[in-house]
Amino acid sequence: MHQFCKYYDGTEVVFSDIIINEQGEETIQIHFERPIEKGSDSIRFELPSYKILYKEGEYTEEEIELFKTIVERGAPSFYRWARQGGINIA
């Protein structure tokens, strides 16, 4: 997984390398995780379907919609960065 960013509330966003699924399609997983007192809140999306692969914890519907928007708008960049092996900041 490659780090994308970390938000003020501690939510960290990471993304996978390109994964070839059973249908031979290129997919990427985008994972959001925030530490909480009893563990963490987590949600994982898959590109290009934008499907939620799993969700644990107490993210609100508003937060989930925001994350989905980030995944949708960032899809081309996530694919580019996954092909490059992460984000190169220089």
C-alpha positions in Angstrom: 0.0 0.0 0.0 1.1 3.5 -0.8 0.3 6.5 1.3 -1.9 9.2 -0.3 -2.6 11.6 2.6 -3.5 12.0 6.3 -6.3 14.2 7.4 -6.6 16.4 10.5 -8.8 13.8 12.3 -6.1 11.1 11.9 -7.8 9.4 8.9 -5.0 8.0 6.7 -5.6 7.2 3.1 -3.5 4.5 1.3 -3.9 2.8 -2.1 -2.7 -0.5 -3.5 -0.6 -1.3 -6.5 -2.6 -2.5 -9.6 -4.3 -5.8 -8.9 -5.6 -8.0 -11.7 -9.0 -9.5 -10.6 -10.5 -12.8 -11.7 -12.0 -11.1 -14.8 -8.5 -9.9 -15.9 -9.4 -6.3 -15.1 -6.9 -3.9 -13.5 -8.2 -2.8 -10.1 -6.9 -0.7 -7.2 -8.0 -0.6 -3.6 -8.3 2.7 -1.7 -8.3 2.3 2.1 -9.4 5.0 4.6 -8.6 4.3 8.3 -8.9 6.5 11.4 -7.7 5.6 14.9 -10.4 5.7 17.6 -10.4 4.8 21.3 -11.5 1.2 20.7 -9.4 0.4 17.5 -10.1 2.1 14.2 -12.7 3.1 11.7 -12.0 1.6 8.3 -13.5 1.5 4.8 -12.0 0.2 1.6 -13.2 1.0 -2.0 -12.3 -0.8 -5.2 -11.6 0.9 -8.5 -13.0 1.0 -11.2 -16.3 -0.3 -9.6 -16.2 2.2 -6.7 -17.7 -0.7 -4.7 -17.1 -0.7 -0.9 -15.2 -3.9 -0.1 -15.6 -3.6 3.6 -16.5 -1.2 6.3 -15.8 -1.3 10.0 -16.4 1.2 12.7 -18.4 4.4 12.9 -17.8 6.5 9.8 -20.9 8.6 9.1 -22.8 8.5 5.9 -21.5 12.0 5.1 -17.9 10.8 5.6 -18.5 7.8 3.4 -19.9 10.0 0.7 -16.9 12.3 0.9 -14.6 9.3 0.6 -16.5 8.0 -2.4 -16.1 11.5 -4.0 -12.4 11.4 -3.3 -12.1 8.0 -4.9 -14.2 8.9 -7.9 -12.5 12.2 -8.7 -9.0 10.8 -8.0 -9.4 7.5 -10.0 -7.1 8.6 -12.9 -4.4 9.8 -10.5 -4.7 6.6 -8.4 -4.1 4.5 -11.5 -1.2 6.6 -12.6 0.4 6.6 -9.1 -0.2 2.8 -8.8 1.6 2.2 -12.0 4.5 4.4 -10.8 4.8 2.5 -7.5 3.4 5.4 -5.4 3.4 9.1 -5.3 6.8 10.7 -6.1 7.1 14.0 -4.3 10.2 16.0 -5.0 
